[in-house]
Amino acid sequence: MTRRDVWLPAVKGKATAVIGMRRSGKTSLLWQMLADRHAAGMERDGLLYFSFEDERLAGMQLADLDLLVEAFYSLHPGWRDARRACFFLDEIQLVPGWELFARRILDSENIELVISGSSARMLSREVATSMRGRAMEAVVTPYSFREALRHAGHEPATPADRLTKAERSLLGRALTDYLACGGFPEAQGLDSRNRTELLRGYVDVVLLRDVIERHNLSQPQVLRWMVQQLLGNAAGAFSINKFHGDLKSRGVAVSKDTLHSLLAHLEDAFLLSSAAVASDSVRRRQVNPRKVYPVDTGLMAVFDRSGKANTGHALETVVWHELQRRGHETAYVRTAAGFEVDFSARSPAGDEALIQVCAELDDPATLAREVRALQDAATASPHASLHLIALDLSPGLPRPAGVHLHRAADWLLSDGPTHGSSQT
């Protein structure tokens, strides 16, 4: 089992809710957490893993959940009240009213509770509502670049700036493969045809179970057109108004409110996420297009009909997700002069960074254009550090003053926008 680097909240009196898109590795994370507690000294008898997906439990009701607790304490009576046990309840959302049971366990038993659920019935906003503030979220995504390297047995044991030239070349090749293949665990090592079929199946299941059936949609074809548009134009701007106009020109009658709802459903199902324009104005954030990123770059080839490898947008998507993993508040920037910067990021500690992502920087004109955008955006964010991330940096590349240049592989294996192998 590949070890995951998911941020796991630990707040006494609150459950940990492990959520994320289907097939991203939630069950594996639960087993990792169980193993960690056992390695830390907790006796195995006090660690219970229970999956509600077992077909023998079909039709289980809320009242039946008490049997789980009583059966555990009948086997281990010495644990009740005297010692703190830990229950890992996988896919508990399959039992109607599970949240009532979870809240009561937190209040009345000496049990740490870790629950997981697919995005179909345990979405982030619903966990907060149903548990009334009693759950902390841990979001599981496909493998990060570091996790993909770890899965393949190639995770560097030393910092990037201490690698040999041969090791750096291998790391660069690994990143190119990761951008094309993505990080879904089951897709690792598959050939192109099988990977495409696998990922297409993932999307179909999400659309059917987590959106169409769950929200009882009356126009599923509109949803599929939207998904084709969004995933086929990864890291691109998406405007509800423009998409509505396109549908209207085809003779498709659908309201803008419905389209806004569909986009929200897709984000709730973790199939994609979006960035608003950086602005203090709520109205400006609402009326400007959003930049949309698929949950995994492997989905881009499935839906991009051009047949071309869009490495730049894939790299931008990977950087977006890495910023999310690190807990940054992230938006894109559009300056008054018409320049655009990929990301304005604020770390949990409050540090600000402006980040531009570019696949190739060999052309001096390209470098000048990217740096000009950063410098223009910096006039409105004087405290932000400036960063330019590219797949590779030529030894003869000019080093612009005040701008940190990062090799993408180095930055992805670092701790934040201002870390990693950079040159100013």
C-alpha distance (Angstrom), angle and dihedral (degrees) to the residues before:
residue distance angle dihedral
M1 . . .
T2 3.80 . .
R3 3.78 111.0 .
R4 3.80 112.8 -117.8
D5 3.80 126.5 -141.3
V6 3.81 96.4 -146.7
W7 3.80 117.1 150.3
L8 3.80 106.1 -115.4
P9 3.81 117.8 -162.0
A10 3.79 117.8 -140.3
V11 3.80 113.8 -164.1
K12 3.78 119.6 153.5
G13 3.79 113.5 -117.5
K14 3.80 94.1 20.3
A15 3.79 130.4 99.1
T16 3.78 121.8 -126.2
A17 3.80 110.3 -125.8
V18 3.81 113.3 -158.8
I19 3.80 108.5 -157.1
G20 3.79 137.9 164.0
M21 3.77 145.5 116.5
R22 3.78 119.0 -44.0
R23 3.81 116.6 -83.7
S24 3.79 93.4 15.9
G25 3.81 94.5 117.9
K26 3.81 109.1 -91.8
T27 3.81 95.5 143.3
S28 3.81 91.7 47.8
L29 3.81 89.2 52.6
L30 3.80 90.8 53.3
W31 3.80 90.3 54.0
Q32 3.81 89.6 47.3
M33 3.81 90.3 53.3
L34 3.79 90.6 48.3
A35 3.80 91.6 50.8
D36 3.81 91.0 48.3
R37 3.80 92.2 54.5
H38 3.78 91.2 47.8
A39 3.82 91.1 49.0
A40 3.81 89.0 50.2
G41 3.80 89.9 60.5
M42 3.79 105.5 -89.4
E43 3.79 111.4 139.0
R44 3.79 115.2 -112.2
D45 3.82 90.5 -126.2
G46 3.80 89.2 68.2
L47 3.80 94.6 53.1
L48 3.79 115.2 84.0
Y49 3.82 123.8 -174.6
F50 3.80 114.9 -171.8
S51 3.80 126.9 174.3
F52 3.78 119.1 -157.3
E53 3.82 90.9 -164.2
D54 3.81 90.1 80.3
E55 3.81 104.8 117.9
R56 3.82 89.7 -137.2
L57 3.81 88.2 68.2
A58 3.81 94.9 54.2
G59 3.79 110.3 136.6
M60 3.80 94.7 23.0
Q61 3.81 111.2 161.6
L62 3.79 134.8 -153.2
A63 3.81 93.6 -99.2
D64 3.81 89.8 55.4
L65 3.80 92.1 62.6
D66 3.80 90.2 75.1
L67 3.81 87.4 65.3
L68 3.80 88.8 63.7
V69 3.80 92.5 57.4
E70 3.79 95.2 42.2
A71 3.81 92.5 47.3
F72 3.80 90.5 51.3
Y73 3.80 93.5 51.0
S74 3.79 92.7 43.6
L75 3.80 87.2 59.5
H76 3.81 94.0 41.3
P77 3.83 107.6 25.5
G78 3.79 92.5 160.8
W79 3.81 90.5 67.7
R80 3.81 97.7 59.6
D81 3.82 110.2 111.8
A82 3.82 91.1 -27.2
R83 3.81 97.8 74.3
R84 3.79 133.7 26.9
A85 3.81 113.8 -115.3
C86 3.80 126.1 -168.7
F87 3.80 124.1 -136.2
F88 3.81 120.7 -160.9
L89 3.81 105.7 -163.4
D90 3.81 111.0 -172.3
E91 3.83 119.4 -157.7
I92 3.80 91.2 -5.4
Q93 3.80 89.9 159.3
L94 3.82 87.6 81.3
V95 3.82 87.6 78.3
P96 3.83 110.7 75.8
G97 3.79 111.7 -123.4
W98 3.81 94.2 16.0
E99 3.81 91.1 146.2
L100 3.82 91.6 66.7
F101 3.79 89.6 55.7
A102 3.81 92.1 46.0
R103 3.80 93.6 51.7
R104 3.80 92.2 48.2
I105 3.81 92.2 49.8
L106 3.80 90.7 51.8
D107 3.81 90.5 50.6
S108 3.80 102.0 40.1
E109 3.82 109.4 26.7
N110 3.81 134.1 57.9
I111 3.80 91.5 -120.4
E112 3.80 132.4 128.0
L113 3.80 107.3 -142.1
V114 3.81 126.4 -148.6
I115 3.80 114.5 177.4
S116 3.77 131.6 -180.0
G117 3.75 135.0 -167.8
S118 3.75 142.1 171.0
S119 3.75 118.2 -105.9
A120 3.82 88.6 -105.3
R121 3.80 95.2 81.6
M122 3.78 107.9 0.4
L123 3.78 106.8 57.6
S124 3.77 120.5 164.1
R125 3.79 96.3 -105.1
E126 3.81 91.5 46.2
V127 3.79 94.3 52.0
A128 3.78 89.2 57.1
T129 3.81 91.1 48.2
S130 3.78 100.5 42.7
M131 3.80 94.5 43.1
R132 3.82 93.8 42.5
G133 3.76 94.4 -135.5
R134 3.81 94.6 -40.9
A135 3.82 96.8 113.1
M136 3.80 133.1 69.2
E137 3.80 116.2 -155.5
A138 3.79 127.7 -125.6
V139 3.80 109.7 -173.4
V140 3.80 117.3 -151.9
T141 3.81 117.6 -155.6
P142 3.81 132.2 174.8
Y143 3.80 114.7 -74.8
S144 3.78 118.0 -59.6
F145 3.80 116.2 -133.5
R146 3.80 90.7 -94.7
E147 3.80 91.8 49.1
A148 3.81 91.3 48.6
L149 3.81 89.2 52.7
R150 3.81 89.5 48.3
H151 3.80 91.2 50.2
A152 3.81 89.9 53.4
G153 3.81 92.0 45.5
H154 3.82 92.7 -113.5
E155 3.81 103.4 107.5
P156 3.83 107.6 138.2
A157 3.78 114.4 -112.1
T158 3.82 92.5 -156.4
P159 3.83 133.7 49.2
A160 3.80 115.1 -82.3
D161 3.82 93.6 -110.9
R162 3.82 89.7 60.1
L163 3.80 97.1 52.5
T164 3.78 121.0 111.5
K165 3.79 120.1 -113.5
A166 3.80 90.2 -104.5
E167 3.80 91.3 51.2
R168 3.79 90.8 48.7
S169 3.79 90.4 52.0
L170 3.80 90.9 51.7
L171 3.80 89.7 48.4
G172 3.79 91.2 51.9
R173 3.80 91.5 50.5
A174 3.79 90.4 48.5
L175 3.81 90.2 53.9
T176 3.81 91.8 50.4
D177 3.81 89.4 52.9
Y178 3.81 91.4 46.2
L179 3.81 91.9 52.4
A180 3.81 89.8 54.1
C181 3.81 100.1 39.0
G182 3.80 103.0 32.6
G183 3.77 129.2 -151.5
F184 3.80 110.0 -78.0
P185 3.83 104.1 134.8
E186 3.81 96.2 -132.2
A187 3.81 91.7 48.5
Q188 3.80 94.6 59.4
G189 3.80 111.6 116.3
L190 3.81 95.9 4.1
D191 3.78 121.4 134.6
S192 3.80 117.6 -111.0
R193 3.79 97.0 -97.8
N194 3.80 96.5 49.2
R195 3.79 92.2 42.2
T196 3.80 91.3 52.5
E197 3.80 92.4 50.5
L198 3.80 91.9 46.6
L199 3.81 94.1 50.3
R200 3.80 93.1 43.4
G201 3.79 87.5 54.4
Y202 3.80 90.8 51.5
V203 3.80 91.0 54.5
D204 3.81 92.9 46.2
V205 3.81 91.7 53.0
V206 3.80 92.6 47.7
L207 3.80 92.3 49.8
L208 3.80 94.1 46.6
R209 3.79 101.9 40.9
D210 3.78 104.7 24.3
V211 3.80 100.0 38.4
I212 3.83 116.4 12.4
E213 3.81 99.2 39.4
R214 3.77 96.0 32.1
H215 3.80 95.3 51.5
N216 3.81 96.0 30.6
L217 3.80 93.1 -126.5
S218 3.77 117.5 -159.7
Q219 3.84 95.8 -163.2
P220 3.83 106.7 45.1
Q221 3.80 91.8 159.8
V222 3.80 90.4 63.9
L223 3.80 88.5 54.0
R224 3.79 91.4 51.7
W225 3.81 91.6 49.0
M226 3.79 88.8 51.6
V227 3.80 92.2 50.0
Q228 3.80 90.9 49.5
Q229 3.79 89.6 51.6
L230 3.81 94.9 46.1
L231 3.80 100.7 42.4
G232 3.79 92.9 38.2
N233 3.81 90.3 56.0
A234 3.80 100.8 41.8
A235 3.82 115.8 -177.4
G236 3.79 88.5 12.3
A237 3.79 129.0 123.9
F238 3.79 116.3 -94.4
S239 3.78 123.1 -162.2
I240 3.80 121.1 -168.1
N241 3.81 89.0 -156.5
K242 3.80 92.8 54.9
F243 3.80 93.4 44.2
H244 3.80 89.7 49.0
G245 3.79 89.5 52.3
D246 3.81 91.4 50.6
L247 3.80 91.5 51.8
K248 3.78 91.5 46.9
S249 3.80 90.7 53.5
R250 3.83 87.7 55.6
G251 3.77 90.7 52.6
V252 3.81 94.2 -107.9
A253 3.80 112.1 145.4
V254 3.79 111.3 -148.4
S255 3.79 131.7 136.5
K256 3.79 125.4 -118.5
D257 3.80 89.2 -123.8
T258 3.81 89.1 58.6
L259 3.80 90.8 51.5
H260 3.80 90.9 50.1
S261 3.80 88.3 51.6
L262 3.80 92.4 49.8
L263 3.80 91.4 52.7
A264 3.81 90.0 49.8
H265 3.82 90.8 49.7
L266 3.81 91.0 53.0
E267 3.79 91.4 50.4
D268 3.80 91.3 46.8
A269 3.81 88.6 53.5
F270 3.84 88.3 53.6
L271 3.80 91.9 -124.1
L272 3.79 89.7 125.8
S273 3.79 142.9 -7.8
S274 3.77 132.8 -149.5
A275 3.79 140.5 -146.3
A276 3.79 124.0 -141.7
V277 3.78 124.1 -147.7
A278 3.81 113.5 -87.8
S279 3.78 107.4 -104.0
D280 3.79 141.8 128.7
S281 3.80 87.8 -136.3
V282 3.80 113.9 92.6
R283 3.79 90.2 -159.7
R284 3.82 92.9 52.9
R285 3.80 90.6 51.0
Q286 3.80 89.9 50.1
V287 3.81 99.7 46.8
N288 3.81 98.2 42.3
P289 3.82 120.1 84.1
R290 3.80 117.8 -97.1
K291 3.78 123.8 -129.0
V292 3.80 109.5 -126.0
Y293 3.80 126.9 -150.1
P294 3.83 125.5 -170.9
V295 3.79 116.7 -128.8
D296 3.81 88.7 -113.2
T297 3.79 134.6 19.1
G298 3.81 90.3 -133.1
L299 3.80 87.8 74.6
M300 3.80 91.9 61.6
A301 3.80 95.2 73.6
V302 3.81 90.2 47.6
F303 3.80 93.0 59.6
D304 3.82 104.8 25.4
R305 3.80 104.9 95.5
S306 3.80 94.8 -172.1
G307 3.80 91.2 83.2
K308 3.81 90.5 -139.6
A309 3.80 124.9 124.1
N310 3.80 105.8 -116.2
T311 3.79 96.2 -159.2
G312 3.79 95.3 165.8
H313 3.81 94.7 56.6
A314 3.80 91.1 41.9
L315 3.81 90.3 54.0
E316 3.79 91.1 47.3
T317 3.81 89.4 51.4
V318 3.80 91.7 51.5
V319 3.81 91.6 49.2
W320 3.82 90.0 49.6
H321 3.80 92.0 54.0
E322 3.79 92.4 45.3
L323 3.80 89.9 54.5
Q324 3.81 89.1 50.9
R325 3.81 91.3 50.8
R326 3.78 89.2 52.4
G327 3.78 91.1 53.4
H328 3.81 98.5 -112.0
E329 3.78 123.5 156.7
T330 3.79 101.3 -128.0
A331 3.80 136.9 -169.5
Y332 3.79 136.4 152.2
V333 3.80 124.1 -108.9
R334 3.78 129.9 -130.7
T335 3.79 112.6 -178.0
A336 3.79 128.0 -149.1
A337 3.81 88.3 -110.6
G338 3.81 90.8 58.1
F339 3.80 99.4 -103.4
E340 3.79 120.3 137.1
V341 3.80 127.8 -149.6
D342 3.76 118.1 -164.6
F343 3.80 98.8 -135.0
S344 3.75 141.9 14.8
A345 3.80 104.0 -169.9
R346 3.79 131.7 -172.8
S347 3.80 116.4 -167.2
P348 3.82 123.2 -141.2
A349 3.82 86.6 -102.5
G350 3.82 90.7 56.2
D351 3.81 99.0 -105.9
E352 3.81 113.6 147.7
A353 3.79 126.2 -143.6
L354 3.79 136.3 176.2
I355 3.79 110.6 -149.7
Q356 3.78 129.8 -168.0
V357 3.83 120.1 -170.5
C358 3.80 122.6 -156.0
A359 3.79 129.9 166.6
E360 3.81 96.9 -149.0
L361 3.80 130.0 25.7
D362 3.81 100.5 172.3
D363 3.81 92.5 111.3
P364 3.84 112.5 77.0
A365 3.79 88.8 -148.6
T366 3.81 90.3 58.5
L367 3.80 91.2 49.8
A368 3.80 91.2 48.9
R369 3.81 91.9 50.1
E370 3.82 93.9 49.9
V371 3.81 93.1 45.8
R372 3.82 91.6 47.7
A373 3.80 90.2 55.7
L374 3.80 91.5 50.6
Q375 3.79 92.5 48.0
D376 3.78 92.5 48.9
A377 3.83 91.9 49.6
A378 3.81 89.7 47.9
T379 3.80 91.0 66.0
A380 3.81 88.2 71.5
S381 3.83 93.5 38.5
P382 3.81 105.2 41.5
H383 3.81 94.0 165.6
A384 3.81 95.2 53.6
S385 3.79 121.6 103.8
L386 3.81 115.0 -131.0
H387 3.81 122.8 -125.6
L388 3.78 136.4 179.6
I389 3.82 118.1 -167.4
A390 3.82 121.1 -164.6
L391 3.78 136.3 164.8
D392 3.79 91.2 -112.2
L393 3.78 139.2 0.3
S394 3.79 119.0 -139.3
P395 3.84 113.8 -133.3
G396 3.79 89.5 -127.3
L397 3.79 94.7 49.9
P398 3.83 113.0 124.9
R399 3.82 112.7 -112.7
P400 3.82 107.2 -134.1
A401 3.79 114.2 -142.7
G402 3.79 115.0 -104.6
V403 3.81 95.5 11.7
H404 3.80 122.5 106.6
L405 3.80 112.9 -141.9
H406 3.81 116.7 -152.7
R407 3.77 133.9 -172.7
A408 3.78 103.6 -130.9
A409 3.81 95.7 -128.4
D410 3.81 90.8 51.3
W411 3.79 93.2 48.4
L412 3.80 93.4 47.8
L413 3.80 90.0 54.0
S414 3.81 92.9 47.2
D415 3.81 130.9 82.5
G416 3.79 103.5 -109.1
P417 3.80 149.8 -23.2
T418 3.80 93.1 -65.8
H419 3.79 95.7 44.2
G420 3.77 134.9 76.0
S421 3.77 130.5 52.7
S422 3.79 103.9 -29.8
Q423 3.74 136.5 158.8
T424 3.77 125.9 -155.1
